[in-house]
Amino acid sequence: MSAAIVAACLLAPATASAASARVAALQVALRAHGVYAGPIDGLSGPGTSAGVRRIQRRAGLVTDGIAGPRTRRALGAQGRHPIGSRPLRAGHRGWDVAALQFKLEMHGFPCGTVDGGFGARTTDAVRRLQAFSGLTADGIAGPATLAALSRSPVRAPALRRPIAAPLGDRYGPRNNQFHAGLDFPAPTGTAITAAASGRAIFSGYDDGWGLTVVLDHGNGVHTRYAHLSVAQINVGTAVNAGTQIGRVGSTGHATGPHLHFEVTVRGANADPGVALGLY
């Protein structure tokens, strides 16, 4: 995989998305008030609008479903602090923290639950973004860090589909968390192959991912193959695209047999579906 190809992929604009950090922050605030039970996906749909109207009725406001300044005030602490109004750091809570968390996740730096609370996992995600962007990794989200989040998310180079199986869960928001890869449901024992040429840098059990293989494809591009029943490659082994590296299982935190497949570029998660040409 040449450096020129990878550089071109890193600079390519990401697929446009209708998801909004402002809507995600609103959804977090509505959840905190018990008037919204949908996903924190940044998409303004009927559930979000219905939650806003319920808050407005409670506060004696016009029930137009639009989260204007008065509705934001009715949301209390969860409606305060527009993003960019203060440097964000551990211990902060509010609308701006929820928006920050959503932006981090959409840019490939998952931070656990999107809940409007700046805790240890959000601090770690900010530091990873800062390191990726060439900033001082202090874990404080000031103007330079927010500016980095205004750029397009990273994209990975073209990859080969690692399994002959249908696509299940996609990359993106899931409930109030983030699914950082693709899931391919398949029977236990189904063959899994390398998505590109590279070298194994991990092969073994890795917490919730269970039995896992990670390949390094050069130029900062890694692929992860998780929940395996069998790993058929050792650390340091070189492989070609299409080489069998393992078999499907349900090890780790899996609800059934499937391959969880991730792609990272210099430490940032990228949407594998784009790299595989699935959408």
SEZA-437286 format. One record per residue (C-alpha): residue number from 0; residue in one letter; chain; x, y, z. Coordinates in Angstrom, 1 decimal. Each point is the difference from the previous one (the first is absolute). Layout:
N
<pt NUM,"A","A",<X,Y,Z>> ...
***
This chain:
279
<pt 0,"M","A",<0.0,0.0,0.0>> <pt 1,"S","A",<1.8,3.1,-1.2>> <pt 2,"A","A",<0.4,3.2,2.0>> <pt 3,"A","A",<-1.5,2.0,-2.9>> <pt 4,"I","A",<-3.2,-2.0,0.0>> <pt 5,"V","A",<-0.4,0.2,3.8>> <pt 6,"A","A",<0.7,3.8,-0.1>> <pt 7,"A","A",<-2.7,0.5,-2.6>> <pt 8,"C","A",<-2.5,-2.0,2.1>> <pt 9,"L","A",<0.8,2.0,3.1>> <pt 10,"L","A",<-0.7,3.3,-1.8>> <pt 11,"A","A",<-3.2,-1.2,-1.8>> <pt 12,"P","A",<-3.2,1.6,1.4>> <pt 13,"A","A",<-2.1,-2.3,2.1>> <pt 14,"T","A",<-3.4,-1.1,-1.0>> <pt 15,"A","A",<-2.5,2.7,0.9>> <pt 16,"S","A",<-2.2,-0.7,3.0>> <pt 17,"A","A",<-3.1,1.7,1.2>> <pt 18,"A","A",<1.0,-0.7,3.6>> <pt 19,"S","A",<0.3,3.1,2.2>> <pt 20,"A","A",<1.9,0.4,3.3>> <pt 21,"R","A",<-2.6,2.6,1.0>> <pt 22,"V","A",<-2.8,-2.5,-0.5>> <pt 23,"A","A",<2.0,-2.7,1.9>> <pt 24,"A","A",<0.5,2.4,2.9>> <pt 25,"L","A",<-3.8,0.6,0.0>> <pt 26,"Q","A",<-0.7,-3.7,0.0>> <pt 27,"V","A",<2.3,-0.5,3.0>> <pt 28,"A","A",<-1.8,2.8,1.9>> <pt 29,"L","A",<-3.4,-1.5,-0.9>> <pt 30,"R","A",<1.2,-3.4,1.2>> <pt 31,"A","A",<1.1,1.5,3.3>> <pt 32,"H","A",<-3.6,1.3,0.5>> <pt 33,"G","A",<-1.6,-3.3,-0.9>> <pt 34,"V","A",<-1.8,1.2,-3.1>> <pt 35,"Y","A",<2.1,-1.7,-2.7>> <pt 36,"A","A",<1.1,-3.6,-0.2>> <pt 37,"G","A",<1.4,-0.2,-3.6>> <pt 38,"P","A",<3.6,-0.1,-1.1>> <pt 39,"I","A",<2.5,2.9,0.4>> <pt 40,"D","A",<0.5,0.1,-3.8>> <pt 41,"G","A",<-0.2,3.8,-0.7>> <pt 42,"L","A",<-2.9,-0.5,-2.3>> <pt 43,"S","A",<-3.1,2.1,0.6>> <pt 44,"G","A",<-2.9,-2.3,-0.3>> <pt 45,"P","A",<-3.6,-0.4,1.4>> <pt 46,"G","A",<1.3,-1.4,3.4>> <pt 47,"T","A",<2.3,3.0,0.5>> <pt 48,"S","A",<-2.8,2.5,-0.9>> <pt 49,"A","A",<-2.5,-1.8,2.3>> <pt 50,"G","A",<2.5,0.2,2.9>> <pt 51,"V","A",<0.4,3.8,-0.6>> <pt 52,"R","A",<-3.7,0.5,0.0>> <pt 53,"R","A",<-0.4,-1.9,3.3>> <pt 54,"I","A",<2.7,2.2,1.6>> <pt 55,"Q","A",<-1.8,3.1,-1.4>> <pt 56,"R","A",<-3.4,-1.2,1.5>> <pt 57,"R","A",<1.6,-0.5,3.4>> <pt 58,"A","A",<1.5,3.5,-0.1>> <pt 59,"G","A",<-3.2,1.7,-1.3>> <pt 60,"L","A",<1.6,0.9,-3.3>> <pt 61,"V","A",<-1.3,0.0,-3.6>> <pt 62,"T","A",<0.1,-3.6,-1.0>> <pt 63,"D","A",<1.6,0.4,-3.5>> <pt 64,"G","A",<2.7,-2.8,0.4>> <pt 65,"I","A",<2.8,2.5,-0.6>> <pt 66,"A","A",<2.8,0.3,2.6>> <pt 67,"G","A",<0.4,3.7,0.2>> <pt 68,"P","A",<1.5,2.0,2.8>> <pt 69,"R","A",<-3.0,-0.3,2.4>> <pt 70,"T","A",<-0.1,-3.8,-0.6>> <pt 71,"R","A",<3.7,-0.2,0.6>> <pt 72,"R","A",<-0.5,1.8,3.4>> <pt 73,"A","A",<-2.8,-2.4,0.9>> <pt 74,"L","A",<2.5,-2.9,-0.5>> <pt 75,"G","A",<2.1,1.4,2.9>> <pt 76,"A","A",<3.6,-1.0,0.3>> <pt 77,"Q","A",<-0.2,-2.3,-3.0>> <pt 78,"G","A",<-1.0,3.0,-2.2>> <pt 79,"R","A",<2.8,2.4,1.0>> <pt 80,"H","A",<3.3,0.9,-1.5>> <pt 81,"P","A",<0.0,0.2,-3.8>> <pt 82,"I","A",<3.0,-1.9,-1.4>> <pt 83,"G","A",<3.0,2.3,-0.3>> <pt 84,"S","A",<-1.1,2.3,2.8>> <pt 85,"R","A",<2.7,-1.4,2.4>> <pt 86,"P","A",<3.0,-2.3,0.0>> <pt 87,"L","A",<-1.3,-3.5,1.0>> <pt 88,"R","A",<1.8,-2.2,2.5>> <pt 89,"A","A",<-0.6,-2.9,2.4>> <pt 90,"G","A",<-2.8,0.7,2.4>> <pt 91,"H","A",<-2.0,2.2,-2.4>> <pt 92,"R","A",<-3.6,-0.8,-0.8>> <pt 93,"G","A",<-2.5,1.5,-2.5>> <pt 94,"W","A",<-1.2,0.4,-3.5>> <pt 95,"D","A",<3.5,0.8,-1.3>> <pt 96,"V","A",<1.5,-3.2,1.5>> <pt 97,"A","A",<-2.7,-2.1,-1.7>> <pt 98,"A","A",<0.7,1.7,-3.3>> <pt 99,"L","A",<3.7,-0.5,0.5>> <pt 100,"Q","A",<-0.4,-3.7,0.7>> <pt 101,"F","A",<-2.2,-0.5,-3.1>> <pt 102,"K","A",<2.6,1.8,-2.2>> <pt 103,"L","A",<2.8,-2.1,1.4>> <pt 104,"E","A",<-1.8,-3.2,-0.7>> <pt 105,"M","A",<-1.0,1.1,-3.5>> <pt 106,"H","A",<3.7,0.8,-0.7>> <pt 107,"G","A",<1.2,-3.5,1.1>> <pt 108,"F","A",<0.8,0.6,3.7>> <pt 109,"P","A",<-2.7,-1.9,2.0>> <pt 110,"C","A",<-0.4,1.1,3.6>> <pt 111,"G","A",<-2.5,-2.4,1.4>> <pt 112,"T","A",<-3.4,1.3,0.9>> <pt 113,"V","A",<-1.1,3.3,-1.5>> <pt 114,"D","A",<-1.6,1.5,3.1>> <pt 115,"G","A",<1.2,3.6,0.4>> <pt 116,"G","A",<2.5,-0.9,2.8>> <pt 117,"F","A",<3.7,0.6,-0.6>> <pt 118,"G","A",<1.6,-3.0,1.6>> <pt 119,"A","A",<3.2,-2.1,-0.4>> <pt 120,"R","A",<-1.1,-1.6,-3.3>> <pt 121,"T","A",<-0.8,3.4,-1.5>> <pt 122,"T","A",<3.4,1.3,1.2>> <pt 123,"D","A",<1.7,-2.9,-1.7>> <pt 124,"A","A",<-1.9,0.5,-3.2>> <pt 125,"V","A",<0.9,3.7,-0.1>> <pt 126,"R","A",<3.7,-0.9,0.5>> <pt 127,"R","A",<-0.1,-2.5,-2.8>> <pt 128,"L","A",<-1.6,2.6,-2.3>> <pt 129,"Q","A",<2.6,2.5,1.0>> <pt 130,"A","A",<2.9,-2.4,-0.6>> <pt 131,"F","A",<-1.5,-0.9,-3.4>> <pt 132,"S","A",<-0.3,3.7,-0.9>> <pt 133,"G","A",<3.5,1.0,1.1>> <pt 134,"L","A",<-1.3,1.9,3.1>> <pt 135,"T","A",<1.2,0.0,3.6>> <pt 136,"A","A",<-1.7,-3.1,1.4>> <pt 137,"D","A",<-1.2,1.7,3.3>> <pt 138,"G","A",<-3.6,-1.4,-0.1>> <pt 139,"I","A",<-1.5,3.6,0.1>> <pt 140,"A","A",<-2.3,0.8,-3.0>> <pt 141,"G","A",<0.8,3.6,-0.8>> <pt 142,"P","A",<-0.3,1.9,-3.3>> <pt 143,"A","A",<2.7,-2.0,-1.8>> <pt 144,"T","A",<-1.5,-3.3,0.9>> <pt 145,"L","A",<-3.5,1.1,-1.0>> <pt 146,"A","A",<1.5,1.2,-3.3>> <pt 147,"A","A",<1.5,-3.4,-0.6>> <pt 148,"L","A",<-3.5,-1.4,0.4>> <pt 149,"S","A",<-1.3,2.3,-2.7>> <pt 150,"R","A",<2.0,-1.9,-2.6>> <pt 151,"S","A",<-1.2,-3.1,-1.9>> <pt 152,"P","A",<0.4,-3.3,1.7>> <pt 153,"V","A",<2.9,-2.2,-1.1>> <pt 154,"R","A",<-0.6,-2.5,-2.8>> <pt 155,"A","A",<1.8,-3.3,-0.5>> <pt 156,"P","A",<1.4,-1.3,-3.4>> <pt 157,"A","A",<-1.9,-2.6,-2.0>> <pt 158,"L","A",<-0.1,-3.4,1.7>> <pt 159,"R","A",<-1.1,-3.5,-0.9>> <pt 160,"R","A",<-3.1,-1.4,1.7>> <pt 161,"P","A",<1.3,-2.3,2.7>> <pt 162,"I","A",<-2.9,-2.5,0.1>> <pt 163,"A","A",<-2.7,-1.5,-2.2>> <pt 164,"A","A",<-2.9,1.0,2.1>> <pt 165,"P","A",<-2.8,2.7,0.1>> <pt 166,"L","A",<0.5,3.3,1.7>> <pt 167,"G","A",<-1.6,0.3,3.4>> <pt 168,"D","A",<0.5,3.0,2.3>> <pt 169,"R","A",<1.6,2.9,-1.6>> <pt 170,"Y","A",<2.6,2.6,1.1>> <pt 171,"G","A",<-1.5,2.9,1.9>> <pt 172,"P","A",<-2.2,1.0,2.9>> <pt 173,"R","A",<-1.7,-2.8,1.8>> <pt 174,"N","A",<-2.4,0.8,2.9>> <pt 175,"N","A",<2.1,2.6,2.0>> <pt 176,"Q","A",<3.3,-1.5,-0.9>> <pt 177,"F","A",<2.0,-0.6,-3.3>> <pt 178,"H","A",<0.6,-3.1,-2.0>> <pt 179,"A","A",<3.5,0.5,-1.3>> <pt 180,"G","A",<0.0,-2.8,-2.6>> <pt 181,"L","A",<-2.2,-2.2,-2.2>> <pt 182,"D","A",<-1.6,-3.3,1.1>> <pt 183,"F","A",<-0.3,-2.9,-2.3>> <pt 184,"P","A",<-2.3,-2.8,1.4>> <pt 185,"A","A",<1.2,-3.4,-1.1>> <pt 186,"P","A",<0.1,-3.6,1.3>> <pt 187,"T","A",<2.8,-0.9,2.3>> <pt 188,"G","A",<3.0,-1.2,-2.0>> <pt 189,"T","A",<-0.6,2.2,-3.0>> <pt 190,"A","A",<3.3,1.0,-1.6>> <pt 191,"I","A",<1.4,3.5,0.6>> <pt 192,"T","A",<2.6,1.5,-2.3>> <pt 193,"A","A",<2.4,2.9,0.0>> <pt 194,"A","A",<-1.5,3.2,-1.4>> <pt 195,"A","A",<3.3,1.1,-1.4>> <pt 196,"S","A",<3.7,-1.1,0.0>> <pt 197,"G","A",<1.7,0.6,3.3>> <pt 198,"R","A",<1.5,-1.5,3.2>> <pt 199,"A","A",<-1.6,-1.3,3.2>> <pt 200,"I","A",<0.7,2.3,3.0>> <pt 201,"F","A",<-2.5,-1.7,2.4>> <pt 202,"S","A",<-1.5,-3.5,0.2>> <pt 203,"G","A",<-1.7,-1.1,3.2>> <pt 204,"Y","A",<-2.7,0.9,2.5>> <pt 205,"D","A",<-0.8,3.7,0.4>> <pt 206,"D","A",<-2.6,0.7,2.7>> <pt 207,"G","A",<-3.5,0.5,-1.5>> <pt 208,"W","A",<1.2,-0.7,-3.6>> <pt 209,"G","A",<0.8,-3.6,1.0>> <pt 210,"L","A",<2.5,-1.8,-2.2>> <pt 211,"T","A",<1.3,2.7,-2.4>> <pt 212,"V","A",<2.4,0.5,-2.8>> <pt 213,"V","A",<1.4,3.5,-0.9>> <pt 214,"L","A",<1.9,0.6,-3.2>> <pt 215,"D","A",<2.3,2.9,-0.8>> <pt 216,"H","A",<-0.2,1.0,-3.7>> <pt 217,"G","A",<2.6,2.8,0.1>> <pt 218,"N","A",<-0.5,3.7,0.0>> <pt 219,"G","A",<-2.0,-0.1,3.2>> <pt 220,"V","A",<-2.8,-2.2,-1.3>> <pt 221,"H","A",<-1.1,-2.9,2.3>> <pt 222,"T","A",<-2.8,-2.5,-0.3>> <pt 223,"R","A",<-1.6,-1.9,2.9>> <pt 224,"Y","A",<-1.8,-3.3,-0.1>> <pt 225,"A","A",<-1.8,-0.8,3.2>> <pt 226,"H","A",<-2.1,-2.7,1.8>> <pt 227,"L","A",<1.8,-2.8,-1.9>> <pt 228,"S","A",<-0.2,-3.7,0.9>> <pt 229,"V","A",<3.4,-0.7,-1.5>> <pt 230,"A","A",<2.9,2.3,-0.8>> <pt 231,"Q","A",<2.2,-1.5,-2.8>> <pt 232,"I","A",<2.8,2.5,0.1>> <pt 233,"N","A",<2.8,0.9,2.4>> <pt 234,"V","A",<1.4,3.4,0.8>> <pt 235,"G","A",<2.6,1.0,-2.5>> <pt 236,"T","A",<-1.3,-2.2,-2.8>> <pt 237,"A","A",<-0.4,1.8,-3.4>> <pt 238,"V","A",<-3.2,-0.6,-2.0>> <pt 239,"N","A",<-1.3,0.9,-3.4>> <pt 240,"A","A",<-3.5,1.4,-0.6>> <pt 241,"G","A",<-2.4,-3.0,0.0>> <pt 242,"T","A",<2.2,-2.2,2.3>> <pt 243,"Q","A",<-2.1,-1.9,2.5>> <pt 244,"I","A",<0.8,1.3,3.5>> <pt 245,"G","A",<-2.8,-1.5,2.2>> <pt 246,"R","A",<-3.5,-1.3,0.4>> <pt 247,"V","A",<-3.2,1.6,1.2>> <pt 248,"G","A",<-1.0,-0.5,3.7>> <pt 249,"S","A",<-1.8,1.7,2.8>> <pt 250,"T","A",<2.8,0.5,2.5>> <pt 251,"G","A",<0.1,3.1,2.2>> <pt 252,"H","A",<-3.1,2.2,0.4>> <pt 253,"A","A",<-1.9,-1.5,-3.0>> <pt 254,"T","A",<-3.6,-0.9,0.0>> <pt 255,"G","A",<0.5,-2.5,-2.8>> <pt 256,"P","A",<2.5,-1.1,-2.7>> <pt 257,"H","A",<1.2,2.8,-2.2>> <pt 258,"L","A",<3.0,1.9,-1.2>> <pt 259,"H","A",<0.6,3.5,1.5>> <pt 260,"F","A",<2.2,1.8,-2.5>> <pt 261,"E","A",<1.7,3.4,0.7>> <pt 262,"V","A",<2.3,2.3,-1.9>> <pt 263,"T","A",<2.2,2.6,1.6>> <pt 264,"V","A",<2.2,2.6,-1.7>> <pt 265,"R","A",<2.8,1.4,2.2>> <pt 266,"G","A",<-2.2,-0.9,3.0>> <pt 267,"A","A",<-3.3,1.4,-1.2>> <pt 268,"N","A",<-2.8,-2.3,-0.9>> <pt 269,"A","A",<-1.2,0.2,-3.5>> <pt 270,"D","A",<-3.3,-1.3,-1.5>> <pt 271,"P","A",<0.9,-3.5,-1.4>> <pt 272,"G","A",<-3.1,0.1,-2.2>> <pt 273,"V","A",<1.4,2.8,-2.1>> <pt 274,"A","A",<3.4,-1.8,-0.3>> <pt 275,"L","A",<-1.7,-3.2,-1.0>> <pt 276,"G","A",<-2.3,1.8,-2.5>> <pt 277,"L","A",<-3.1,-1.2,1.7>> <pt 278,"Y","A",<-1.8,3.3,-0.2>> 
***
